[in-house]
C-alpha cells in the first residue's frame, strides 16, 4: 500500500503515521475504511480520511487530536468524532458497529460490532474494505466481500438483497458512483434497485436525508448525467411527480455549467458559489412557484438557500427585460443586481442569451459589484447636516454619480456633497 500512500498530501501521510502510533499505544486496532480507501486504490483525489476503531473511536480521536494538535468535534451519541485540519482536510473516526433496520427505509439501530460486521453494514462492496493501521502488521487490505475485484471490473454491487430496501438512499449513491467512476451497476444489483423504486421506498425516507443525497449528486462534475440516469429509472419522484426532465432541462444545465466556469475563471477571489443550489433551481424550472416552495420546505433547505432560489423565480420577469435594453444607466444596473446573490445572477445569465444583458452582468461583476463611497456620515456632519433621512438621500445621489462616472474619488465626492448640501 506504500505506493498508494505516496500519492496522498504530506499532511495526510503524517496523520496515518500518527494513527498507527496511537493504535499501538492504546491497543485499539485502527483501520482505514470506506470511500477514502476505495479512492486510494483507484488513484482518485480524496482529501478526507475515514478511520474505524475496534474499541472506542472517541478515546482514540482524543489521543490522535492531541498528537497532531488539531481541532476535534465529538459526537457522543454516535460514538464518532471529526478532526479538522488545515487546507480543507478532515479525518472522521468511528467505532466499529453493526446495524439493524427495524423496518424498510428506517434509520438503523446501532450497537458495537466487529470489523467484519462494520464492513457488512456498508452500501457496496467497493466501500466495504479496510486497511489495518497497526504498526506491527503488514498493511494488507481486508476485503471479505470482493470489493477489489469489483473495482478492477468496474462494478457496483450491494452486499445483500435487502440493501436498497433497508436504506433507499443507496439508490442515489449507486447511480452517483456509477457515473463518477464509469462503473456498471451489476445486473442483480440493478434489479434490486428497480424493485425498491417500484415499491415507492424513496418516498418513505426522511426528506432531509434525501436532500443531502441530492446535494451530493448536484455537486458532481457532470450533474445532468446523474439526473438523466435517475429520471430514466423513475427515481426522482421523491422531489415531485410533476418534475419534467427534457431537452430544455439539459440545455439549462449546460448553460449553467458554462456560466459557473466563467465566474470561477474570472473572479477567483470572490466567495465560492453554491453550484448545487444553482443546478437545483434549474432542475425545478418546469414547476410553478407554489410547487417549488412546497418542495423547498419539505426538503428543509435553509432560509438563505430558499431566498436565493425564490429571488430568481420572482426577479427574472422584472430584471431580464429591463437589462435587455440598450443604454441602461449603471445606476440602474447596480440597483437591480446588487441586492441579489451571485447564484441568482448566474441563474439569470444562464436563462438569457441577450447580448445587452450579458454585457451588463459582466460590467456589474467587473466594475459595480460592491462599489462603496469614500465619504461617510462624519463628512456630512462636518457640513452641519444632522443625522436623519437626509443622509441617505445624499449618499444615494453620490453613489449614483459614482456609478455613472461623474465622481471618481474622495475629493470629487466631497465636492459633490458640498454642492448638494448648500443647494438644499
HELIX and SHEET records of a PDB file:
HELIX    1   1 UNK A    2  UNK A    5  1                                   4    
HELIX    2   2 UNK A   10  UNK A   26  1                                  17    
HELIX    3   3 UNK A   34  UNK A   42  1                                   9    
HELIX    4   4 UNK A   57  UNK A   68  1                                  12    
HELIX    5   5 UNK A   76  UNK A   78  5                                   3    
HELIX    6   6 UNK A  115  UNK A  120  1                                   6    
HELIX    7   7 UNK A  125  UNK A  127  5                                   3    
HELIX    8   8 UNK A  147  UNK A  153  1                                   7    
HELIX    9   9 UNK A  163  UNK A  166  1                                   4    
HELIX   10  10 UNK A  169  UNK A  181  1                                  13    
HELIX   11  11 UNK A  187  UNK A  198  1                                  12    
HELIX   12  12 UNK A  201  UNK A  204  5                                   4    
HELIX   13  13 UNK A  207  UNK A  218  1                                  12    
HELIX   14  14 UNK A  223  UNK A  233  1                                  11    
HELIX   15  15 UNK A  247  UNK A  266  1                                  20    
HELIX   16  16 UNK A  275  UNK A  283  1                                   9    
HELIX   17  17 UNK A  289  UNK A  299  1                                  11    
HELIX   18  18 UNK A  303  UNK A  322  1                                  20    
HELIX   19  19 UNK A  330  UNK A  337  1                                   8    
HELIX   20  20 UNK A  342  UNK A  350  1                                   9    
HELIX   21  21 UNK A  355  UNK A  363  1                                   9    
HELIX   22  22 UNK A  364  UNK A  368  3                                   5    
HELIX   23  23 UNK A  377  UNK A  382  1                                   6    
HELIX   24  24 UNK A  389  UNK A  403  1                                  15    
HELIX   25  25 UNK A  410  UNK A  423  1                                  14    
SHEET    1   A 7 UNK A  71  UNK A  75  0                                        
SHEET    2   A 7 UNK A  80  UNK A  84 -1                                        
SHEET    3   A 7 UNK A  90  UNK A  95 -1                                        
SHEET    4   A 7 UNK A  48  UNK A  53  1                                        
SHEET    5   A 7 UNK A  30  UNK A  33 -1                                        
SHEET    6   A 7 UNK A 130  UNK A 132 -1                                        
SHEET    7   A 7 UNK A 141  UNK A 142 -1                                        
SHEET    1   B 2 UNK A  97  UNK A 100  0                                        
SHEET    2   B 2 UNK A 109  UNK A 112 -1                                        
SHEET    1   C 2 UNK A 155  UNK A 156  0                                        
SHEET    2   C 2 UNK A 184  UNK A 185  1                                        
END                                                                             
